[in-house]
Amino acid sequence: MAATIRDIARHAQVSITTVSRVLNDRPDVKDATREKVNTAIKELGYSPNIVARGLVLQRSNVIGFIVPDITNPSFPELARGIVNKARSYGYSVMFYDTNHDRSVEKEAIRLLRSKQVDGIILSFNEANKEELERLRLEHFPIVQIYRKSSNSVVPTIALDNIASGYKATAYLLSLGHTRIAHISTGEDVQSGSERLQGYRDALAEAKVPYDEQLVVCGPNTAESGKQCMQHLLALPPERRPSALFACHDLMAAGAYDAIYDANLRIPDDISVVGHDNNQIAELIHPKLTTVDTFKYALGEKGVDLLVEQILSDKPVNRIVESSTELIIRESAQALMT
């Protein structure tokens, strides 16, 4: 029986995707690893050229990326990571923007599969969980990215949103703040729900009572962030926050506007921490302390996991939670007493 790419990976003690990189002469392989793979190819009598021709006949060398909202500042960087990593494997990427519409998500899958893409990276909300399950049962290569479904059984690259919400809030607590407001996208949005949980966990650990008046919800827009902050600033003086954790940088930017309209200063009167580390975080003044989600690397990991499925003859059911990091800039300071 002729050796397969899986046999080469097992013999060389590397991943299938690494073998693929060597076969396609990709630059992102260490010399020692490349030598191990080439030695395995020779020892097993593997014929990469024959297999390559077979792959050309059976594959489109195109993958799909279904994005929920291309105007969301987080997704362009995620998309760039996906495109560049896919190119390193010899794949092109076809995009489809769904604008958070469940029916459009289903239509996107149908269209991309009609184009015979080899696999799809997607970011679906909980409402379309059954669509993910259907694709899994059909053994079609998919990766859920940026968010994960509850009890997910599909390969997933997701953020640890609870931990990142905790980090942001714990930082403000460490600066002496106890009246910490939170602008959230709400319980119906997974990232918003999880970051709210992290916020609550940090307060509970510090034995700071949770005050529902300090949590305001809205969509991820600057205008929403401004309106939420205006609501918080309308509270009686003794109930107003001294600090804010915003679920997204765009919402934090809107909050800046409301704070300045009220003739208050950042961070002297109100400290602000955002989430995402989008470009806007360094453009607003003062520069925003925020949580970096490493979106480019997240996109790269998504492609790695998808290509592993495409090249494998067995299901890959792996969920990877990607860590985040607090980036300290100028928008938060110790509470003045």
N, C-alpha and C positions, 0 to 999 in steps of 0.2 A: 504494500500500500504506500502511495506517495506521501511524503511528509507534508504537513500543513503548517500554516503560520503559527497555529497554536503549539504544534510540536517544537518549532523553533524557539518560541517564547519559553516553553517549559525547559528545554535543553539548555538555553542560555541563562535561565533564571532571571528573565526580565518580563515586562508586560507586553501584551500583544501590540499596544500602541507604540512601544519602543521599537519593536520589530518593524512595524509599518514605517516609522520614521527612517530607519536604516534602509529599508527597501526603496523608499522614495528619495533617498539621499538628502534628507533634511539636515540643516546645520545644528539643530538643537539637541545633539546627541554627543555625549562625551566619547573621546577617542577609545578609551578602554571598553566602554559599553559597545561601541560599534564593532570593535575587534571581536568581542565575545559573540555577538550576533552573527557576524560573518563566518566565524569558526564553526558555529552551530549549523549554518547553512551548508558549509562544505561537508561537515561530518555526516549530516543527514541526507545529503544528495538533493537538497531542495533546489528547485528551479524557479527563481523569482520572476523571470521574464514571462514564463508560461502563465504563472498565476496572475501577473500584472495584466496580461492580455484578457484573462478571464474576468478580472475585476472591471476592466473597461467595458466588456460586453454586458455585465450584470449591474453596474452601478452608474448613476448619473453624475457622481462627484459633486452633487449639490445638496446642501442641507438647508432646512427652513428655520427661521427664527420668528416666532409669533410674539410681538411685543404689545402689552396692554395699552400703552400710551406713549408714543414717541416724543410728545412734548414734555414728559417728565424728565427733569434734568439728569436723573440717574441713568436713564436708559441709553443715551448716546455713547457714554463711556463703556457700558456693558457691551453694547453692540460692537464697538471697536475692538474690544478684547476677543469677541466671538469671531469677527471677520479675520483679524490677523492670525489667530490661532488656526482657524479653518484653512486659511491659505497655506499655512506651514504644512498641513496634511494633504494639500492638493485639492481642497474643496472650495467651491464658491458658496455664497450665502444668499438666500432669497428671503426678503422681509415681508411681514404682513402686520399692519397696525390695526388692532381691534377696538380701540377706544373704550375698553372695559365692557364691551357688549358680548354677552354670553352667546347669542346666536351668531355673531360675527366670528367668535372663536371657533365654533363648529365649522362655519363656512371656510375659515382659513385652513383648517386641517384638511377638509375635502379638496380645496384648491391645490394645496401644496402636494398632497398625495397624488392628485391627478397629473402633476408635473413630475412625478416619480422621483421626488427627493429621497435621499438615502436615510434621512432621519430628521427629527424636528426638536429644536430647543424652544421651550415655551414657558410662559409665566402666567398660569391660569389662577383664577380665584377659586375659592372653595365651592362655589355654585356649580362649577363644571368638573367637579371631581370625577363624576362617572365617565366623562369623556376620556380622562387619563386612564381609567381602569379599562375601558374598551380597547384603547391602543395597546396597553400592556398585554391583554389577553390575545391580541392579534400578533404579538411578538414584533411590533413595529418599534424601531429604536426611537426613544424620546428621552428628554431630560427636562424636568421641571426645574427652573432656575429662579433665584432671588427670593422665592417664597416656597413653602411646602404645605401640602394638604395634610389634614389630620389623618393619622393612621395610614400615611402614604405608603404605597407599595411600588411606586415608580422611582427610577433613579432620580435623585434630587441633589442640587447644589443650592443651599439656602443660607441665609444670614441667621445668626443667633441673635434675634431681635430682643429677646428678653434680657440677655446679657448686656446688649448695647444700651438699652433703656436704663438698666441698672447703673452702668458706668457713668452715664451722663448725670443722673440724679445723685449718685453717690459723690460725684465731684463737687456739685453744688452744696451738698450737705457738709463736705469736708471744709468748705469755705465759710461755714457757720450759718448758712441759710436754712431756715425751717419752713418759711412761707414760700414754697416752691410751686409755681403753677406749671401745668402741662397742657400744651396745645396738641391735640391728637387728631388722627383721621378716624378714630372711633372703633368700637368693638366689631363692626361689620367688615372692617379691612384688617386682614391678618397682621400686617406689619404694625398697624396702629394698635391693635389689640395686644400684641406681644410686647411692644415698647411701653404701653401703659402698664402691663404687668411688671415689667422691669422697674418702672418708676415706683409702683406700689411696693415692690419687694425691698427696694432701697429705703423707702420711708419706714417700712415695718422694721427692718433691721436696725435702723437708727432710733426706733421707738418714737417716731414723729407721726402723729395721727393723720390719717388720710382725710382730706377735706374735699368733698365733691364739688364745692364751689370753685375750686382752683383748677378744675379739669374742664376744658372747653373743646368741643369737637367741630370739625369741618373738613371739606375736601382739601387736597394738597395743592393749594394755590397761594400766591402772595396776598391776594385780596381776602381770602379766608383767614389767613394768619393775622392780617390787620384787624378784621372784624372780631376775631376771638380775643385779641389783645385789648381792643377797645372795651369789650365786655368785662375783662378782668380789671381794667383800670377804673371801671364804673363802680366797683365794689366799694363799700365804706373804707375809709383810710386804714382802719385797724385790720381789715380783712384782706387788703391788697397784698400781692406777692412782692417779695424782694428779689426773686429770681424766677427764671422761666426755662423750662426744657421744651423745645419744639420738636415735634415728631419728624419734621423735614426742614432742611435749610431754607426752602422757598417760603415756608410758613414763618420761619424765623425772620426772614427779610421783611415780610409783611408786618410782623410784630414790631420790628425796628421803626417802621413808618408811624405806627400808632403811638409808640413811646415818644418819638420826637414831636409828633403833633400835640402831645400832652405836655410839651416843654420839660420832659424828663431826659436824663442822660444815661447812656450805657457805657460802662457798667456801674457808674457811681450811684445811680438810683435803682436800677434794675440790671442784674446780671442775666445774660442770655446764653444758652447752649443749644445748638442745633443737632441735626443728624443727617448724614450722607456725605459730607465733605465735597459738595459740588463746587463748581467754579465760583458761584456767587458768594461762597463763604469768605473768599479772599478779596472780593470786590466791594463788599459793603464795609462801612466804617462804624465802629471799630471792626477789625477782622474777626470773624465768628469762630469761637470755640465750638467744635463739632465732633461727631463720631464718623470716622472714615470707614467705609464699607468695602474698600478695595474692589470697586466694580469691574475694572479692567481684568484683574486676576480672576474674578468670579466668572467672567465670560470665558476666559481661557480654560478654567477647570470644567466648565460646562461642555466645551468642545471635546476635551480629553475624554470625558465620560461618555459622550455620544459616540465618538469614533471607536471607543473600546467596544461598545455594543454592536456597531456596524460590522466590525471585523471579527466579532466573536460568534460562535455558533451556539452559545448558551446565554440565558438571560443574565443581566447585570442588575441586581436590586440593591443599590447602595445609596445611602443618604449621607451627605457630607454637610455639616454645619460649619460655615466659614466664620472665622472670628473677626472682630472689629477692633478699632483702636481710637481712643480719645485723642484728638488733636487740639492742644491748648494754644489759644491765640490771645486776643485782647478783650473779649466781650464779657468776661466774668472775673470777679474779684471777691476778696473776703468781705463779709458783711460788716459795714461800718457800725460801730456801737457808740 
